[in-house]
Each structure stands twice: as structure tokens, then as C-alpha cells.
């Protein structure tokens, strides 16, 4: 089935320019993905010798997190647990108006149109440093017994793809869910516990330095996360940060 949509797309030359919504009409197949629909629009614009819409993407398989857009007011669109690239046009109606804009946060400056700079996330991860792992011959996988529920929590947190939907969904522009996920997937496992207190302190410090807002328990981050990461990780982060502060007070 073919559909006709009206697209209201945010166009902005760079972070210092004033942006605005521009209107476009497209005719597409309902089986297309959302990004394929934007590809169709851009091909039409190129043929008309107009500037195509800049948007970010890479794997188009819901893995890399690059594709994040705000669609009709929701990061990644109307489906729960779904990235923009995995969203298909059959979830929209013929004749519908679709509003498309970039993730909006002080720490995510617009590069162009729908593309934002999320390198602040990279700097938070870099602030976490390293973990201590013994070198030499690989130890047997069963030499360090870990409770199954701890493993599950760690792996659930490790599913974070760093897309930034939690920041875009949060009215405060907080990055607590992202930072908590990165802290949790290492801190819960034995290999990451040696540097855990220092890692938490430096990552939170970097998060604040980047200009992200404070968490006020709105829970929008969990609702819009395409990997459905729980806010329980934020509780773990808060406990860990308190512990790191206490440990630094005991340091000579």
C-alpha cells in the first residue's frame, strides 16, 4: 500500500544558526523503514537541486544508536523498545502529518538539521578509565562464580547503545540513565569492582561538566529507551556515587 505523508522537518544550518520547520510531501510504500522514507525524500530534493535533509545513521539494524530522531514528540517514534531505523511506515496513517526534529539538549549541539553532536557521551565513557584484568593465559570461565541475577542485571545495562533518547526524553536533559548503564554493566561484575568507586566519581563529574541536567525521577528515560533499560540502574549509580564519596572521605 502506498501512502502520502506531510513531513514537518527541522532544518538548521549549524549550531549557531536559527532553525525552523520546513514542510515536505512524500509518497512512499508502507513497508519502508522510517530512514528509507527519508532517503526517498532526499533523492527527490537532490533531483530538484535542493539541499537534502541531514540525518545520522549507520547500521540500520537497531544496534549502533546513531539514528535517533524525535518523531511526533517522542524519541525514536511511537513504538516502545524500537529504534528509529527499525520503525516502519505502516505504523503511520495515509495523509498523516509527521513532525521530525533532532534530539534537543544543551549537551547535544546541532551539527546540521537532524544531526547532533553526542561526543559528550564518549567523554563520559572515557572518564571511566579502565578495568583491571589479569594478563597471561585466559582463566577458565567458571573460576569466578557470579550469581545469575547479577549477570542478568549487568548484561541488561550493557545493552545500552548510547543513542541519547534518554536525554531527549528527559525534561531536564539528564544523562543519568546512560551513565548509570555504563557504570552498572562494569560495576556489577568482579572485573570492574577494583576501580569502581573512582570510575563512578569521574564519570559523574564528567557528566556534570558536559552540561547535562539533573535527574528528578520523571521516568521518561526508561519509557523511551529503545533497549528498555530500567531506572533501577540509576538507583545503583546513586548508591555507588554515595559510596565513592564516603570512600574518598576515608582516604588519607
ChimeraX attribute file (.defattr): number of C-alpha atoms within 10 A of each C-alpha:
attribute: neighborCount
match mode: 1-to-1
recipient: residues
	/A:1	8
	/A:2	11
	/A:3	16
	/A:4	16
	/A:5	18
	/A:6	16
	/A:7	19
	/A:8	19
	/A:9	20
	/A:10	19
	/A:11	22
	/A:12	21
	/A:13	13
	/A:14	15
	/A:15	15
	/A:16	10
	/A:17	11
	/A:18	9
	/A:19	15
	/A:20	13
	/A:21	15
	/A:22	12
	/A:23	14
	/A:24	14
	/A:25	13
	/A:26	16
	/A:27	15
	/A:28	19
	/A:29	16
	/A:30	19
	/A:31	15
	/A:32	16
	/A:33	19
	/A:34	21
	/A:35	20
	/A:36	17
	/A:37	18
	/A:38	19
	/A:39	15
	/A:40	14
	/A:41	19
	/A:42	17
	/A:43	14
	/A:44	14
	/A:45	15
	/A:46	12
	/A:47	10
	/A:48	10
	/A:49	9
	/A:50	11
	/A:51	10
	/A:52	18
	/A:53	21
	/A:54	17
	/A:55	20
	/A:56	17
	/A:57	16
	/A:58	12
	/A:59	11
	/A:60	17
	/A:61	13
	/A:62	20
	/A:63	18
	/A:64	16
	/A:65	22
	/A:66	23
	/A:67	24
	/A:68	28
	/A:69	28
	/A:70	21
	/A:71	20
	/A:72	15
	/A:73	15
	/A:74	18
	/A:75	31
	/A:76	29
	/A:77	24
	/A:78	17
	/A:79	16
	/A:80	14
	/A:81	17
	/A:82	18
	/A:83	28
	/A:84	26
	/A:85	23
	/A:86	19
	/A:87	20
	/A:88	18
	/A:89	21
	/A:90	16
	/A:91	14
	/A:92	15
	/A:93	13
	/A:94	17
	/A:95	13
	/A:96	12
	/A:97	17
	/A:98	18
	/A:99	19
	/A:100	23
	/A:101	23
	/A:102	26
	/A:103	29
	/A:104	21
	/A:105	22
	/A:106	15
	/A:107	23
	/A:108	24
	/A:109	19
	/A:110	23
	/A:111	18
	/A:112	21
	/A:113	23
	/A:114	23
	/A:115	24
	/A:116	23
	/A:117	14
	/A:118	19
	/A:119	13
	/A:120	19
	/A:121	21
	/A:122	10
	/A:123	14
	/A:124	23
	/A:125	20
	/A:126	14
	/A:127	19
	/A:128	22
	/A:129	13
	/A:130	14
	/A:131	16
	/A:132	11
	/A:133	10
	/A:134	9
	/A:135	7
	/A:136	6
	/A:137	6
	/A:138	7
	/A:139	10
	/A:140	7
	/A:141	7
	/A:142	7
	/A:143	7
	/A:144	11
	/A:145	8
	/A:146	12
	/A:147	9
	/A:148	9
	/A:149	9
	/A:150	13
	/A:151	14
	/A:152	13
	/A:153	19
	/A:154	21
	/A:155	17
	/A:156	18
	/A:157	26
	/A:158	17
	/A:159	16
	/A:160	24
	/A:161	19
	/A:162	21
	/A:163	26
	/A:164	29
	/A:165	30
	/A:166	26
	/A:167	28
	/A:168	27
	/A:169	25
	/A:170	24
	/A:171	17
	/A:172	16
	/A:173	24
	/A:174	26
	/A:175	28
	/A:176	26
	/A:177	29
	/A:178	28
	/A:179	24
	/A:180	27
	/A:181	29
	/A:182	25
	/A:183	28
	/A:184	26
	/A:185	22
	/A:186	22
	/A:187	24
	/A:188	20
	/A:189	18
	/A:190	15
	/A:191	15
	/A:192	19
	/A:193	15
	/A:194	14
	/A:195	16
	/A:196	25
	/A:197	21
	/A:198	19
	/A:199	26
	/A:200	27
	/A:201	21
	/A:202	19
	/A:203	23
	/A:204	22
	/A:205	13
	/A:206	21
	/A:207	25
	/A:208	16
	/A:209	12
	/A:210	18
	/A:211	16
	/A:212	20
	/A:213	19
	/A:214	15
	/A:215	17
	/A:216	11
	/A:217	10
	/A:218	12
	/A:219	15
	/A:220	16
	/A:221	29
	/A:222	20
	/A:223	19
	/A:224	27
	/A:225	27
	/A:226	26
	/A:227	21
	/A:228	17
	/A:229	25
	/A:230	19
	/A:231	19
	/A:232	16
	/A:233	24
	/A:234	21
	/A:235	14
	/A:236	17
	/A:237	24
	/A:238	16
	/A:239	11
	/A:240	22
	/A:241	21
	/A:242	14
	/A:243	16
	/A:244	19
	/A:245	14
	/A:246	12
	/A:247	12
	/A:248	12
	/A:249	9
	/A:250	8
	/A:251	6
	/A:252	4
